[in-house]
Amino acid sequence: MKLQINLTQIKKLAEEKEDENDRFRVFLKQQDPDSIDALVHPLVAKITAAVDCTQCGNCCKSLMINVTAGEAVTLATHLGTSVDEIKHTYLEESEQGQLIINTIPCHFLSGTTCSIYEQRFNECREFPHLHKPHFTRRLFGTLTYYALCPIIFNVVEQLKDAVGYSDSGSFQKV
């Protein structure tokens, strides 16, 4: 299957497949989670290797990123400034002490690439989180970003094929 990487086309297809994806989510919840992980993880590895995220950067343009206190210290050191300055300039802190990047798109996005790539935050490193176990427990979040991320879009579409899913209602149980 040819990978779809054109963001305009992905967005259009995502709109067309919104109801289908809702039904697919319900279908996946009825499957054995370990069997789904066994199908998803090889797809993720193959598709991630084929998609150049630096040509996209859409996640950096559209996601709210949580930052740990340790990551704020690392960033301050990298930028040669104080943690207080990092918090003032780049982060917002909740009353509970949770830190998030204070703007979307991310301050550190330069074109379609990350200007602090080696020091990027763990949430950025882990996105789109498809390599983690328990794929079926994260379906709502995954499908939320289906229209925004070529990796998610292609993994979901190839997973439909892998499980024999048909939106017409005929499919095999995994």
Secondary structure, DSSP 4 states (H G I P E B T S, - for coil): -PPP--HHHHHHHHHHTHHHHHHHHHHHHTS-HHHHHHHHHHHHHHHHHH--GGGT-HHHHH---EE-HHHHHHHHHHHTS-HHHHHHHHEEE-TT--EEESSSS-TTEETTEETTGGG--HHHHHTT-TTSS-GGGGHHHHHHTTTT-HHHHHHHHHHHHHTT--TTS-----
